[in-house]
Amino acid sequence: MLSNKSIFTFILSAMLLAGFTQADDQILTNVYNISISENSSVANDQMRVVFSASSESTESSIAANEVNKQMAWAVAQAKKLKGAEVQTLNYQTRPVYQNQKIRAWRVNQQLQITSSDFDAVSKLTAQLQEKLMVSSMNFLVSDNLKKQEQDKLIVTGLEQFKQRAELIQKTMGANSYTILSANLNTDQGYMSGPVMLESRAMSMKAESATIESGNSKVNISIDGRIQLEF
């Protein structure tokens, strides 16, 4: 049998729980959602080329040594390009099968070069094709330029948000409004499509490619809620 103290504690706990539930379930009125999107087209100021080195041999160590030599040579040439970002990627060793048996080993590794000096990268690309293959070529907006453009779009977007809120307030005849939430979203922008080049090693020095960097889209969006006050 419950004591009076236990019954009182149970009732008090139930009342507190009901109070919290009522507060959580409270429905806000006169709330309006506002969504703003802003974007701009920005000239790409960086060029990114991905090269691939590969070798195949009956001994995995022989194939690996050959790829290592190719990459060491390529990295040394790439580091001569002032201000370039040089990064090795995707080192892989995999078996080559014939009649369900391993007949050889193939080793691959990629080298990624990113720079704002288009002419220099184009000339370097021609040079590196003496030993490496070109996997892809892309143009993109640098982080600094992207941030500058995003900051401009944010200012414009917030001003648009404010104007929308004031328009809703005026149209509905409210005295004022309160911003309940406002979420700012930025994306990475859209890079121009990759320029796919013929994937074959060249026995002689290739001519520098003719390139057109194009533009990329930079986008921001603002989603928020306001509550009108009458």
C-alpha positions in Angstrom: 0.0 0.0 0.0 1.3 3.4 -1.0 2.0 6.0 1.7 0.6 9.5 1.5 4.1 10.8 0.8 4.5 8.3 -2.1 1.1 9.3 -3.6 2.0 13.0 -3.3 5.4 12.4 -5.0 3.7 10.4 -7.8 1.1 13.1 -8.4 3.7 15.9 -8.4 5.9 14.0 -10.9 2.8 13.5 -13.2 1.9 17.2 -13.0 5.5 18.2 -13.9 5.6 15.7 -16.8 2.3 17.0 -18.1 3.5 20.6 -17.9 6.7 19.7 -20.0 4.6 17.8 -22.5 2.2 20.7 -22.9 5.1 23.2 -23.3 6.8 20.9 -25.9 3.6 20.5 -27.9 2.8 24.2 -27.9 1.9 25.3 -31.4 3.3 28.6 -32.6 0.9 30.8 -34.6 1.5 33.4 -37.2 4.7 31.7 -38.3 5.9 32.0 -41.9 8.8 30.2 -43.6 11.1 32.2 -45.9 13.6 30.7 -48.4 16.2 32.7 -50.3 18.6 31.5 -52.9 21.4 33.5 -54.5 24.0 32.4 -57.1 26.5 33.9 -59.4 28.8 32.8 -62.3 32.5 33.1 -61.5 35.4 32.7 -63.9 37.5 29.7 -62.9 40.9 30.7 -61.7 42.5 27.3 -61.1 43.4 24.4 -63.3 43.6 20.8 -62.0 45.2 18.0 -64.0 45.3 14.3 -62.8 48.0 12.1 -64.3 48.4 8.3 -64.0 51.5 6.2 -63.9 51.1 2.4 -64.4 53.3 -0.6 -64.9 52.7 -4.4 -65.3 55.0 -7.2 -64.6 55.1 -10.8 -63.4 56.7 -9.6 -60.2 54.8 -7.0 -58.2 58.0 -5.5 -56.9 59.3 -4.8 -60.5 56.0 -3.1 -61.4 56.1 -1.0 -58.2 59.7 0.1 -58.8 58.8 1.3 -62.3 55.8 3.3 -61.1 57.9 4.7 -58.2 60.5 5.9 -60.7 57.9 7.5 -63.0 56.2 9.3 -60.1 59.5 10.5 -58.6 60.4 12.0 -61.9 57.0 13.6 -62.4 56.8 15.0 -58.8 60.3 16.6 -59.2 59.1 18.3 -62.5 55.8 19.4 -60.9 57.5 21.0 -57.8 59.4 23.3 -60.2 56.1 25.0 -60.9 55.9 27.9 -58.4 52.7 28.0 -56.2 51.4 24.7 -57.5 49.7 22.1 -55.3 51.2 18.7 -55.9 49.6 15.6 -54.4 49.9 11.9 -55.1 46.7 9.8 -55.0 45.3 6.3 -55.3 48.3 3.9 -55.1 47.0 0.5 -56.1 48.5 -3.0 -56.7 46.2 -5.6 -58.2 46.6 -9.0 -59.9 46.0 -9.6 -63.6 44.2 -12.9 -64.2 44.3 -15.2 -67.2 42.3 -18.5 -67.1 41.5 -17.9 -63.5 45.2 -17.7 -62.6 47.4 -14.7 -61.8 49.6 -14.0 -64.8 50.9 -10.6 -63.7 50.7 -7.7 -61.4 49.6 -4.2 -62.3 50.5 -1.1 -60.2 48.9 2.3 -60.7 49.3 5.7 -59.0 47.9 9.1 -59.7 49.5 12.6 -59.5 47.3 15.7 -59.0 48.5 19.2 -59.9 46.5 22.3 -59.2 47.7 25.8 -60.1 46.4 29.2 -61.2 49.1 29.5 -63.9 47.2 27.9 -66.8 50.0 28.4 -69.3 52.6 26.8 -67.1 50.3 23.8 -66.2 49.6 23.3 -69.9 53.3 23.2 -70.7 54.0 20.9 -67.7 51.2 18.6 -68.9 52.9 18.2 -72.3 56.2 17.4 -70.6 54.8 14.9 -68.1 53.1 13.0 -71.0 56.5 11.7 -71.9 56.1 9.1 -69.1 52.6 9.5 -67.6 49.0 9.5 -69.0 46.5 12.3 -68.5 43.4 11.0 -66.7 41.4 14.3 -66.5 41.6 18.0 -66.6 39.3 20.3 -64.6 38.9 24.0 -64.0 37.6 25.4 -60.7 37.3 28.4 -58.5 39.9 28.8 -55.8 38.9 28.8 -52.1 39.7 32.5 -51.7 37.8 33.7 -54.7 34.9 31.4 -53.7 34.7 32.8 -50.2 34.8 36.4 -51.5 31.9 35.6 -53.9 30.0 33.8 -51.2 30.3 36.8 -48.8 28.8 39.0 -51.4 25.9 36.6 -51.9 25.3 36.3 -48.2 24.9 40.1 -47.9 22.5 40.1 -50.8 20.6 37.1 -49.4 20.2 38.5 -45.9 18.9 41.7 -47.4 16.4 39.7 -49.5 15.4 37.8 -46.3 14.7 41.1 -44.5 12.7 42.5 -47.4 10.5 39.3 -47.6 9.9 39.4 -43.8 8.9 43.1 -43.9 6.6 42.4 -46.9 4.9 39.6 -45.0 4.5 41.8 -41.9 3.1 44.7 -43.9 0.7 42.5 -46.0 -0.7 40.8 -42.9 -1.0 44.0 -40.9 1.3 43.0 -38.1 3.0 45.4 -35.8 6.4 43.7 -36.0 8.0 40.3 -36.5 10.5 38.1 -34.7 13.1 35.9 -36.4 12.7 32.4 -35.0 15.4 30.8 -37.0 17.7 31.5 -39.9 20.0 28.8 -41.5 22.7 29.8 -44.0 23.9 27.1 -46.5 26.8 27.3 -48.9 27.9 24.7 -51.4 31.1 23.9 -53.2 29.9 25.4 -56.5 29.8 23.6 -59.8 33.1 22.9 -61.5 33.2 23.0 -65.2 33.1 19.6 -66.7 36.3 17.6 -67.0 38.3 17.8 -70.2 39.0 14.1 -71.0 42.2 13.6 -72.9 43.4 10.6 -74.7 44.8 8.1 -72.2 48.0 6.9 -73.8 51.7 7.5 -73.2 53.4 9.5 -75.8 56.8 8.6 -77.3 57.7 12.2 -78.0 57.0 15.6 -76.3 53.3 16.6 -76.8 52.3 20.0 -77.9 50.7 22.2 -75.2 46.9 21.8 -75.2 44.6 24.6 -76.1 42.3 25.3 -73.1 39.3 27.3 -72.1 38.7 27.6 -68.4 35.0 28.6 -68.4 32.9 29.6 -65.3 31.6 27.9 -62.2 28.4 28.6 -60.2 28.7 29.7 -56.6 25.5 29.3 -54.6 24.1 30.2 -51.1 20.7 29.7 -49.6 19.0 31.0 -46.5 16.1 29.2 -44.9 14.3 30.7 -41.9 11.1 31.3 -39.9 9.5 34.5 -38.7 6.6 35.0 -36.3 4.3 38.0 -36.7 3.3 40.0 -33.7 0.0 41.8 -33.6 
